[in-house]
Amino acid sequence: MKFAEEFSVPGTEELKSLEVWGNVNALILQAGRTTHVAPAHMSEEEKEEYLAKMAEEDKTEERFRGVNEHTPMPGMEISWLSKVVGDT
């Protein structure tokens, strides 16, 4: 049971905070990928320009950030809600 000794599940009070929750998967861009990819037929200079343009138009986000840092949907105040139901 060495794993149980090294790893402990946080308590209910700690898990209620949105700061302790984060992303597992990377953000999906408008193109349907997680990273920008330049077409193969471009020269190195054209690829750099293309990737810079795409990075400006379809910005990526830091993968490992708290869910409390997410941008809410239009008309909403927050992106995520933490709620405890049942026994704590």
C-alpha positions as CSV (number, residue, x, y, z in Angstrom):
1,M,0.0,0.0,0.0
2,K,2.9,2.4,-0.7
3,F,0.6,4.3,-3.2
4,A,-2.0,5.0,-0.5
5,E,0.8,6.4,1.8
6,E,2.1,8.8,-0.9
7,F,-1.3,9.9,-2.4
8,S,-4.2,11.2,-0.5
9,V,-7.5,12.5,-1.8
10,P,-8.1,16.1,-0.8
11,G,-11.1,16.8,1.5
12,T,-14.5,18.1,0.5
13,E,-13.7,21.7,1.7
14,E,-10.5,21.8,-0.5
15,L,-12.3,20.3,-3.5
16,K,-15.1,23.0,-3.4
17,S,-12.6,25.6,-4.6
18,L,-12.3,26.0,-8.3
19,E,-8.6,26.8,-8.0
20,V,-7.8,23.1,-7.4
21,W,-9.5,21.9,-10.6
22,G,-7.7,22.1,-13.9
23,N,-7.7,20.9,-17.5
24,V,-6.6,17.5,-18.6
25,N,-6.9,18.0,-22.4
26,A,-5.5,20.8,-24.5
27,L,-7.8,23.5,-25.9
28,I,-9.3,22.6,-29.3
29,L,-8.7,25.4,-31.8
30,Q,-11.2,26.6,-34.4
31,A,-9.5,24.3,-36.9
32,G,-10.3,21.3,-34.8
33,R,-6.7,20.6,-33.7
34,T,-4.8,21.4,-30.5
35,T,-1.9,23.0,-32.3
36,H,-1.5,25.1,-35.5
37,V,0.1,23.3,-38.4
38,A,1.4,25.0,-41.6
39,P,0.7,23.4,-45.0
40,A,3.7,21.2,-46.2
41,H,4.2,23.1,-49.5
42,M,5.3,26.4,-47.8
43,S,8.8,27.6,-47.4
44,E,10.2,28.1,-43.9
45,E,9.6,31.8,-44.0
46,E,6.1,31.4,-45.3
47,K,5.4,28.8,-42.5
48,E,6.6,31.2,-39.8
49,E,4.4,34.0,-41.2
50,Y,1.4,31.6,-41.5
51,L,1.9,30.2,-37.9
52,A,2.2,33.8,-36.5
53,K,-1.0,34.8,-38.3
54,M,-2.9,31.7,-37.0
55,A,-1.6,32.3,-33.5
56,E,-3.0,35.8,-33.6
57,E,-6.4,34.8,-35.2
58,D,-7.0,31.6,-33.2
59,K,-5.2,32.0,-29.9
60,T,-4.2,29.0,-27.8
61,E,-4.5,28.9,-24.0
62,E,-2.2,27.6,-21.4
63,R,-3.1,23.9,-21.0
64,F,-2.5,23.6,-17.3
65,R,-4.5,26.4,-15.8
66,G,-7.3,26.4,-13.2
67,V,-10.9,26.2,-14.3
68,N,-11.5,29.5,-12.4
69,E,-9.4,31.2,-15.1
70,H,-11.6,30.1,-18.0
71,T,-13.5,32.8,-20.0
72,P,-17.2,32.6,-19.4
73,M,-19.7,32.1,-22.2
74,P,-21.4,35.3,-23.4
75,G,-24.1,36.3,-21.0
76,M,-22.7,34.2,-18.1
77,E,-20.8,35.4,-15.1
78,I,-18.7,32.3,-14.5
79,S,-17.5,29.4,-16.5
80,W,-17.7,26.7,-13.8
81,L,-19.7,26.1,-10.7
82,S,-18.6,24.0,-7.7
83,K,-21.4,22.4,-5.7
84,V,-21.4,19.8,-2.9
85,V,-24.4,17.4,-2.8
86,G,-24.9,14.7,-0.2
87,D,-22.6,13.7,2.6
88,T,-19.3,15.5,2.9
